[in-house]
Amino acid sequence: MKRLSAKQGVLIFYAFDAVLLIVLALAFLPLNKKKSLSSMDTALLNPNNVSAVAQIKISQPVEQNASLQKGMQTVRLFKKGRVWLGVDENSGLEKLYVWPADGLNILALIEESAKIQKVFLASSKVSSWNDFCVDKDSASEVTFLDKDGAILSSLFFGKENKLSGRIYFRTWKSSEVYECSSAISSFLGGAAGLSFWSDPFIYPQCLTEYSRQKSESLLRHGRLENIAPAAHLKPDFVYTKDFENGSVAKFSIYKKDDSFIVIPLFIPGPAFSEEDKAAIASIDYRYSISPATLENLKKEFTND
């Protein structure tokens, strides 16, 4: 066998290095290019459309029964005048109960959605939707609409990327799946149900507005109830509350098992606009309270 000279060996070594560098360059250049195109700065809701939001529809997958069958729970929030109201579109009742919504939570959702943030491309294929749980049956859908029902933004949120800590989502306009900040997750999931979106106070904030008092009451109600007492039943307790802003609240309270069902009636004061008066007058809902809350409520009426 013919042995290579030292000079030939050095040339072969440099040639091998040159080939290796070319291979590495070809391998990394596409990655760098892909990386530069895989993220962008955007918002889930166009900041220019914030003031136009008059309706929000939130649908989330929930377990329907013990057999673990999944369905969708849909909450619709809508604005009348300056008052946010809500309905449970899955109540199964012909008449939907209208409840005062928590304006602070709604404002927080809108503000979070309108933030400019960096999102990262996860996939461009519709076939990947199931993997990221952004398909119609698995995703949490949040849709912002204007007063005429035109869609301003509709988003489908899926599972969380455990490595990045971000959540997968897609928009209603394209097939791409992206990752965004998981801060939006606080408005999704089982914890963000009807009770999350409804005004938690027995005296709703939309009624106590324009009052000179800093706080009418800190008493909170329990879960919303889609039930109505039989026509022949009379309430066990009836209380009327007059507020300093001229508003009036009447509470009809029925005992049910170990708790109480409250059906409130609200009359807004004279300082409210006609639109706000109509919104408050349309409120028709009921909720449960515990015996302890009832006793505290009695004390408030006693001290009036």
C-alpha positions as CSV (number, residue, x, y, z in Angstrom):
1,M,0.0,0.0,0.0
2,K,1.2,3.4,-0.9
3,R,1.6,5.7,2.1
4,L,0.5,9.3,1.9
5,S,3.0,12.0,2.3
6,A,2.7,14.5,5.2
7,K,1.7,17.2,2.7
8,Q,-1.0,15.1,1.1
9,G,-2.4,14.3,4.6
10,V,-2.6,18.0,5.5
11,L,-4.5,18.7,2.2
12,I,-6.9,15.9,2.8
13,F,-7.5,17.2,6.4
14,Y,-8.3,20.7,5.2
15,A,-10.5,19.4,2.4
16,F,-12.5,17.4,5.0
17,D,-12.8,20.4,7.2
18,A,-14.1,22.5,4.3
19,V,-16.7,19.9,3.4
20,L,-17.8,19.7,7.0
21,L,-18.2,23.5,7.3
22,I,-20.3,23.6,4.1
23,V,-22.6,20.8,5.4
24,L,-23.0,22.6,8.7
25,A,-23.7,25.9,7.0
26,L,-26.4,24.3,4.8
27,A,-27.9,22.7,7.8
28,F,-28.1,25.8,10.0
29,L,-29.1,28.4,7.4
30,P,-32.6,27.1,6.9
31,L,-33.1,26.8,10.6
32,N,-32.1,30.4,11.1
33,K,-34.4,31.5,8.3
34,K,-37.3,29.5,9.8
35,K,-36.6,30.9,13.2
36,S,-36.8,34.4,11.9
37,L,-40.2,33.7,10.4
38,S,-41.7,31.6,13.2
39,S,-42.7,34.5,15.5
40,M,-44.4,37.8,15.1
41,D,-45.8,40.6,17.3
42,T,-49.6,40.8,17.3
43,A,-52.7,41.0,19.5
44,L,-55.5,38.5,19.8
45,L,-57.9,41.4,19.5
46,N,-57.1,44.5,17.3
47,P,-56.5,47.3,19.9
48,N,-58.4,49.6,17.5
49,N,-61.5,47.5,18.0
50,V,-61.6,47.6,21.8
51,S,-64.2,50.3,22.0
52,A,-66.4,48.4,19.4
53,V,-66.7,45.3,21.5
54,A,-70.4,44.9,22.5
55,Q,-70.7,41.2,22.8
56,I,-68.5,38.3,23.9
57,K,-69.3,34.7,23.4
58,I,-67.3,32.1,25.3
59,S,-67.7,28.4,24.7
60,Q,-65.7,25.8,26.6
61,P,-65.7,22.0,26.7
62,V,-67.2,20.5,29.9
63,E,-68.0,17.0,31.2
64,Q,-71.7,16.6,31.0
65,N,-72.2,13.6,33.3
66,A,-70.6,10.7,35.1
67,S,-69.9,8.9,31.9
68,L,-67.4,11.7,31.1
69,Q,-69.1,12.6,27.8
70,K,-68.0,16.1,26.8
71,G,-70.2,19.0,25.7
72,M,-69.8,22.7,25.3
73,Q,-70.8,25.3,27.9
74,T,-71.5,28.7,26.3
75,V,-71.8,32.0,28.0
76,R,-72.9,35.1,26.1
77,L,-72.0,38.5,27.5
78,F,-73.6,41.6,25.9
79,K,-73.6,45.3,26.6
80,K,-76.7,47.5,26.9
81,G,-75.8,51.1,27.4
82,R,-72.9,50.9,29.8
83,V,-74.2,47.8,31.6
84,W,-72.8,44.3,30.8
85,L,-75.3,41.4,31.1
86,G,-74.9,37.7,30.6
87,V,-76.9,34.6,29.7
88,D,-76.2,30.9,29.9
89,E,-77.0,29.5,26.4
90,N,-76.9,25.9,27.7
91,S,-79.6,26.3,30.4
92,G,-82.0,24.1,28.4
93,L,-84.8,26.6,29.2
94,E,-87.0,28.3,26.6
95,K,-86.4,31.6,28.6
96,L,-82.8,32.6,29.2
97,Y,-82.3,34.2,32.6
98,V,-80.4,37.5,32.3
99,W,-77.9,38.3,35.0
100,P,-75.6,41.3,35.7
101,A,-72.1,40.5,34.5
102,D,-68.9,41.3,36.2
103,G,-67.6,44.3,34.2
104,L,-64.2,44.1,35.8
105,N,-63.5,40.6,34.6
106,I,-64.8,41.5,31.1
107,L,-62.6,44.6,31.0
108,A,-59.6,42.4,32.0
109,L,-60.3,39.9,29.3
110,I,-60.6,42.7,26.6
111,E,-57.4,44.4,27.8
112,E,-55.4,41.1,27.9
113,S,-56.6,40.2,24.4
114,A,-55.7,43.6,23.0
115,K,-52.1,43.5,24.3
116,I,-49.4,43.4,21.7
117,Q,-47.4,40.2,22.3
118,K,-45.0,37.8,20.5
119,V,-46.7,34.7,19.2
120,F,-44.9,31.6,17.8
121,L,-45.9,29.5,14.9
122,A,-46.4,25.8,15.9
123,S,-48.0,24.4,12.7
124,S,-49.5,25.5,9.4
125,K,-51.6,22.3,8.9
126,V,-55.2,21.8,9.6
127,S,-54.4,18.1,10.3
128,S,-52.5,19.3,13.5
129,W,-55.5,20.9,15.1
130,N,-56.4,17.8,17.0
131,D,-52.9,17.4,18.4
132,F,-53.0,20.9,19.8
133,C,-56.6,20.7,20.9
134,V,-57.6,23.7,18.9
135,D,-60.3,21.8,16.9
136,K,-63.9,22.9,17.2
137,D,-64.8,20.1,19.7
138,S,-61.8,20.5,22.0
139,A,-60.9,24.1,22.0
140,S,-62.1,27.0,24.2
141,E,-63.6,29.5,21.8
142,V,-63.7,33.2,22.6
143,T,-65.4,35.5,20.1
144,F,-65.6,39.3,20.2
145,L,-68.5,41.0,18.3
146,D,-69.7,44.5,17.7
147,K,-73.2,45.7,18.4
148,D,-74.4,44.4,15.1
149,G,-73.0,41.0,15.6
150,A,-70.1,41.3,13.2
151,I,-67.1,39.3,14.4
152,L,-64.1,41.4,15.5
153,S,-62.0,38.4,16.5
154,S,-62.7,34.7,17.1
155,L,-60.0,32.5,18.7
156,F,-59.7,28.8,19.5
157,F,-57.5,28.0,22.5
158,G,-56.1,24.6,23.0
159,K,-53.7,22.9,25.4
160,E,-50.6,24.3,27.0
161,N,-47.1,23.7,25.8
162,K,-45.4,22.4,29.0
163,L,-42.0,23.3,27.8
164,S,-42.6,26.9,26.8
165,G,-45.4,27.6,29.3
166,R,-47.5,29.1,26.4
167,I,-50.9,28.1,25.2
168,Y,-51.8,26.9,21.6
169,F,-54.4,28.9,19.6
170,R,-55.7,29.6,16.2
171,T,-57.8,32.3,14.7
172,W,-61.1,32.0,12.8
173,K,-59.4,33.2,9.6
174,S,-56.5,30.9,9.1
175,S,-55.3,27.3,9.5
176,E,-52.0,28.2,11.4
177,V,-51.6,27.2,15.0
178,Y,-49.6,29.5,17.2
179,E,-48.5,29.8,20.8
180,C,-49.3,32.8,22.9
181,S,-48.9,33.9,26.5
182,S,-50.7,31.7,29.0
183,A,-52.1,34.8,30.8
184,I,-55.3,34.3,28.7
185,S,-55.8,30.9,30.5
186,S,-57.2,32.6,33.6
187,F,-60.3,33.4,31.5
188,L,-60.7,29.9,30.3
189,G,-61.2,26.5,31.9
190,G,-63.6,25.2,34.5
191,A,-62.9,28.0,36.9
192,A,-64.2,30.6,34.4
193,G,-67.8,29.4,34.3
194,L,-71.0,31.3,35.0
195,S,-70.0,32.4,38.5
196,F,-66.8,33.9,37.1
197,W,-68.6,36.1,34.6
198,S,-71.6,37.1,36.8
199,D,-71.5,40.0,39.2
200,P,-70.7,38.3,42.5
201,F,-72.4,40.8,44.8
202,I,-76.0,40.6,46.2
203,Y,-76.3,44.3,45.4
204,P,-74.8,44.3,41.8
205,Q,-72.4,47.1,40.9
206,C,-74.5,48.3,38.0
207,L,-77.3,49.2,40.4
208,T,-75.2,50.9,43.1
209,E,-73.4,53.2,40.6
210,Y,-73.9,56.9,41.3
211,S,-74.2,56.2,45.0
212,R,-72.4,58.5,47.4
213,Q,-71.5,55.5,49.6
214,K,-68.2,53.9,48.9
215,S,-69.6,50.4,49.3
216,E,-73.2,49.3,49.7
217,S,-72.4,45.8,50.8
218,L,-69.7,43.2,50.4
219,L,-72.1,40.2,50.7
220,R,-71.7,37.8,47.8
221,H,-74.2,35.3,46.4
222,G,-73.7,31.6,45.6
223,R,-74.1,29.9,42.3
224,L,-76.6,31.0,39.7
225,E,-79.7,28.8,39.6
226,N,-81.9,28.0,36.5
227,I,-85.0,27.2,38.6
228,A,-88.3,28.8,39.4
229,P,-90.5,28.2,42.4
230,A,-94.0,26.7,41.8
231,A,-96.6,29.4,41.2
232,H,-98.5,28.7,44.4
233,L,-95.4,29.1,46.6
234,K,-94.9,32.3,48.5
235,P,-91.5,33.5,49.5
236,D,-90.3,32.8,53.1
237,F,-88.7,36.3,53.3
238,V,-89.1,39.5,51.3
239,Y,-86.8,42.4,51.8
240,T,-86.6,45.8,50.1
241,K,-83.5,47.9,49.9
242,D,-83.4,51.6,49.0
243,F,-80.1,53.0,47.8
244,E,-78.8,56.5,48.1
245,N,-78.8,56.9,44.3
246,G,-82.5,56.3,44.2
247,S,-82.3,52.7,43.1
248,V,-84.4,50.0,44.7
249,A,-83.9,46.3,45.1
250,K,-86.5,43.8,46.2
251,F,-85.4,40.3,47.2
252,S,-87.9,37.3,47.4
253,I,-86.2,34.5,49.2
254,Y,-87.3,30.8,49.2
255,K,-86.0,28.0,51.4
256,K,-84.7,25.0,49.5
257,D,-83.2,22.1,51.3
258,D,-80.2,23.5,53.3
259,S,-79.9,26.7,51.4
260,F,-82.1,29.6,50.1
261,I,-83.0,30.7,46.6
262,V,-83.1,34.5,46.0
263,I,-85.0,36.1,43.2
264,P,-84.1,39.8,43.0
265,L,-85.9,42.7,41.3
266,F,-84.0,45.9,40.5
267,I,-85.3,49.4,39.8
268,P,-82.6,51.9,38.8
269,G,-82.4,55.4,40.1
270,P,-83.2,58.6,38.2
271,A,-79.5,59.4,37.4
272,F,-79.2,56.4,35.1
273,S,-79.5,56.9,31.3
274,E,-82.5,55.5,29.6
275,E,-80.4,52.7,28.0
276,D,-78.9,51.8,31.4
277,K,-82.4,51.8,33.0
278,A,-83.6,49.4,30.3
279,A,-80.7,47.1,30.8
280,I,-81.1,46.9,34.6
281,A,-84.9,46.5,34.2
282,S,-84.2,43.4,31.9
283,I,-82.3,41.6,34.6
284,D,-84.1,38.4,35.7
285,Y,-82.1,35.8,37.5
286,R,-81.9,33.8,40.7
287,Y,-79.1,32.5,42.8
288,S,-78.5,30.5,46.0
289,I,-77.2,31.7,49.3
290,S,-76.2,29.9,52.5
291,P,-78.0,30.2,55.8
292,A,-75.0,32.3,57.1
293,T,-75.3,34.7,54.2
294,L,-79.0,35.1,54.8
295,E,-78.4,36.0,58.5
296,N,-75.9,38.6,57.5
297,L,-78.4,39.9,54.9
298,K,-81.1,40.2,57.6
299,K,-78.7,42.2,59.8
300,E,-78.1,44.7,56.9
301,F,-81.9,45.2,56.5
302,T,-82.3,45.5,60.3
303,N,-79.7,48.3,60.4
304,D,-81.2,50.2,57.5
